[in-house]
């Protein structure tokens, strides 16, 4: 059997409570607020999946799905 990796793997660290609280304070986020991703009806990718469950709290998103310490990619800037 041959295995070839895909380009859709993402590994996110667990951020510290201190970093989460600091980010939320700077950006004015309510950590208990929930949000959900809604598919764009105009998107050509009808089967696109989100990298995490939805709805999700702001705290969960900041804690598990955002890399505060990693290098920023040129594309992101």
C-alpha positions as a LaTeX table, in Angstrom:
\begin{tabular}{lrrr}
\hline
Residue & $x$ (\AA) & $y$ (\AA) & $z$ (\AA) \\
\hline
Unk1 & 0.00 & 0.00 & 0.00 \\
Unk2 & 1.28 & 3.47 & $-0.85$ \\
Unk3 & 0.29 & 6.54 & 1.11 \\
Unk4 & 0.59 & 10.10 & $-0.17$ \\
Unk5 & $-0.10$ & 13.02 & 2.15 \\
Unk6 & $-2.68$ & 15.65 & 1.33 \\
Unk7 & $-2.32$ & 19.40 & 1.69 \\
Unk8 & $-5.16$ & 19.70 & 4.17 \\
Unk9 & $-3.46$ & 18.79 & 7.44 \\
Unk10 & $-3.39$ & 21.43 & 10.16 \\
Unk11 & $-1.96$ & 21.02 & 13.63 \\
Unk12 & $-2.87$ & 23.68 & 16.15 \\
Unk13 & $-1.29$ & 24.07 & 19.59 \\
Unk14 & $-3.26$ & 24.63 & 22.77 \\
Unk15 & $-2.72$ & 28.25 & 23.76 \\
Unk16 & $-2.18$ & 29.31 & 27.35 \\
Unk17 & $-4.94$ & 30.87 & 29.44 \\
Unk18 & $-2.81$ & 34.01 & 29.79 \\
Unk19 & $-2.49$ & 34.42 & 26.01 \\
Unk20 & $-6.20$ & 33.76 & 25.48 \\
Unk21 & $-7.22$ & 36.37 & 28.06 \\
Unk22 & $-4.76$ & 38.93 & 26.67 \\
Unk23 & $-5.97$ & 38.43 & 23.10 \\
Unk24 & $-9.63$ & 38.64 & 24.13 \\
Unk25 & $-9.00$ & 41.83 & 26.10 \\
Unk26 & $-7.09$ & 43.54 & 23.27 \\
Unk27 & $-9.71$ & 42.64 & 20.68 \\
Unk28 & $-12.72$ & 43.16 & 22.97 \\
Unk29 & $-13.96$ & 39.56 & 22.63 \\
Unk30 & $-16.46$ & 37.92 & 24.97 \\
Unk31 & $-14.98$ & 34.47 & 25.58 \\
Unk32 & $-18.41$ & 32.94 & 26.26 \\
Unk33 & $-19.89$ & 34.20 & 22.97 \\
Unk34 & $-20.70$ & 31.45 & 20.49 \\
Unk35 & $-20.44$ & 31.75 & 16.75 \\
Unk36 & $-21.14$ & 29.50 & 13.80 \\
Unk37 & $-19.87$ & 29.28 & 10.27 \\
Unk38 & $-22.56$ & 29.50 & 7.65 \\
Unk39 & $-21.76$ & 28.20 & 4.16 \\
Unk40 & $-21.61$ & 30.87 & 1.47 \\
Unk41 & $-24.54$ & 30.18 & $-0.89$ \\
Unk42 & $-22.48$ & 31.58 & $-3.81$ \\
Unk43 & $-19.49$ & 29.31 & $-3.19$ \\
Unk44 & $-18.57$ & 26.79 & $-5.85$ \\
Unk45 & $-17.29$ & 24.46 & $-3.12$ \\
Unk46 & $-20.60$ & 23.11 & $-1.84$ \\
Unk47 & $-18.96$ & 20.36 & 0.19 \\
Unk48 & $-16.35$ & 22.54 & 1.97 \\
Unk49 & $-15.84$ & 21.54 & 5.59 \\
Unk50 & $-14.81$ & 23.62 & 8.57 \\
Unk51 & $-11.72$ & 22.67 & 10.59 \\
Unk52 & $-13.74$ & 22.49 & 13.84 \\
Unk53 & $-17.24$ & 21.95 & 15.14 \\
Unk54 & $-19.78$ & 24.74 & 14.84 \\
Unk55 & $-21.14$ & 26.55 & 16.82 \\
Unk56 & $-18.07$ & 27.12 & 18.96 \\
Unk57 & $-17.21$ & 29.57 & 21.73 \\
Unk58 & $-14.67$ & 32.32 & 21.19 \\
Unk59 & $-12.61$ & 30.80 & 24.03 \\
Unk60 & $-12.53$ & 27.38 & 22.34 \\
Unk61 & $-11.49$ & 28.93 & 19.03 \\
Unk62 & $-8.70$ & 30.97 & 20.65 \\
Unk63 & $-7.55$ & 28.08 & 22.82 \\
Unk64 & $-7.39$ & 25.27 & 20.27 \\
Unk65 & $-7.59$ & 26.60 & 16.70 \\
Unk66 & $-5.37$ & 29.69 & 16.48 \\
Unk67 & $-1.59$ & 29.63 & 16.65 \\
Unk68 & $-0.46$ & 32.70 & 18.62 \\
Unk69 & 3.22 & 31.76 & 18.60 \\
Unk70 & 3.90 & 30.42 & 15.12 \\
Unk71 & 5.35 & 32.36 & 12.19 \\
Unk72 & 2.86 & 34.30 & 10.10 \\
Unk73 & 2.69 & 33.34 & 6.43 \\
Unk74 & 3.13 & 35.88 & 3.68 \\
Unk75 & $-0.28$ & 34.88 & 2.27 \\
Unk76 & $-1.94$ & 35.68 & 5.61 \\
Unk77 & $-0.44$ & 39.17 & 5.68 \\
\hline
\end{tabular}
